């Protein structure tokens, strides 16, 4: 399968299908669903009500990020490697946003303080 097909497959995945994995990863390391939500809200600008709507409607990643009220202005401060790629060097904008989220959840699971994760 080509890389382009893999990328398209990720974009079409339901955010609601991946969300429980984010929570599970965090909880396994003693973190909470609330912290996962706080990270998602910080990154995307969603509030609880709007976020819940996307979960219930099984919005795919492409639409989830396209409809995000505001990607946080400090995302450029998110750096490092996730899935073998440096997040700051990913050229495909949507994939970069997805990897930003992966990176933030990863930092949460590794025990980083929320203040550092949210680039305050």
C-alpha positions in Angstrom: 0.0 0.0 0.0 1.4 3.4 -0.9 2.1 6.1 1.6 -0.5 8.3 0.0 -3.2 5.6 0.6 -2.0 5.3 4.2 -2.3 9.0 4.7 -5.8 9.1 3.2 -6.8 6.1 5.4 -5.7 8.0 8.5 -7.6 11.1 7.5 -10.8 9.1 7.0 -10.5 7.4 10.4 -13.1 8.3 12.9 -11.8 10.5 15.7 -14.2 8.8 18.1 -12.6 5.4 17.1 -9.1 6.6 18.2 -10.1 8.8 21.2 -10.5 5.8 23.6 -6.9 4.8 22.7 -5.7 8.2 23.8 -7.5 7.9 27.1 -6.3 4.3 27.6 -2.7 5.3 26.9 -3.0 8.2 29.5 -4.8 6.1 32.1 -2.3 3.3 31.9 0.3 5.8 33.1 -1.9 7.3 35.9 -3.2 10.3 34.0 -6.9 11.1 33.4 -9.5 11.4 30.6 -10.0 15.0 31.8 -6.3 15.7 31.0 -6.7 14.1 27.6 -9.7 16.4 26.9 -7.9 19.4 28.2 -5.1 18.7 25.7 -7.6 18.3 22.8 -9.4 21.5 23.8 -6.2 23.4 24.0 -5.0 22.2 20.6 -8.2 22.6 18.7 -10.2 25.2 20.5 -13.2 22.9 20.9 -15.4 23.1 24.0 -17.0 20.1 25.7 -20.3 20.4 23.8 -18.8 20.7 20.3 -16.3 18.0 21.0 -19.1 15.7 22.2 -20.9 16.4 19.0 -17.9 15.2 16.9 -17.6 12.1 19.0 -21.3 11.2 18.6 -21.2 11.9 14.8 -18.0 9.9 14.4 -16.3 12.7 12.6 -13.2 11.7 10.7 -9.8 13.3 11.5 -9.9 15.4 8.3 -13.2 17.1 9.3 -12.4 17.1 13.0 -9.4 19.3 12.4 -10.9 21.3 9.5 -13.8 22.3 11.8 -11.7 23.0 14.8 -12.5 26.5 16.1 -8.8 27.5 16.4 -5.6 25.6 16.3 -3.6 26.9 19.3 -1.1 29.6 18.3 1.6 27.9 20.3 1.6 24.7 18.3 4.9 25.7 16.8 6.4 25.1 20.2 5.6 21.4 19.9 8.7 19.7 18.7 10.2 16.2 18.8 9.8 12.8 17.3 6.6 10.9 17.0 6.2 7.7 14.9 9.7 8.3 13.6 9.0 11.8 12.2 10.0 15.2 13.7 6.6 16.9 14.1 8.0 20.3 13.3 9.2 19.0 9.9 6.0 17.3 8.7 4.9 19.2 5.6 1.4 17.9 5.2 -0.6 20.3 7.4 -3.4 17.8 8.5 -0.9 15.1 9.3 1.1 17.5 11.3 -1.9 18.4 13.4 -2.7 14.8 14.0 1.0 14.1 15.0 0.9 17.2 17.3 -2.0 15.6 19.1 -0.2 12.2 19.2 2.9 14.0 20.6 1.0 15.8 23.3 -0.8 12.6 24.4 2.6 10.9 24.4 4.0 13.6 26.7 1.1 13.2 29.0 1.7 9.4 29.2 5.3 10.0 29.9 4.4 12.1 33.0 5.1 15.6 31.8 3.4 18.4 33.7 0.3 19.8 32.0 1.9 23.3 32.1 4.8 22.0 29.9 2.5 20.0 27.7 0.3 23.0 27.0 3.4 25.1 26.3 2.7 27.8 28.9 
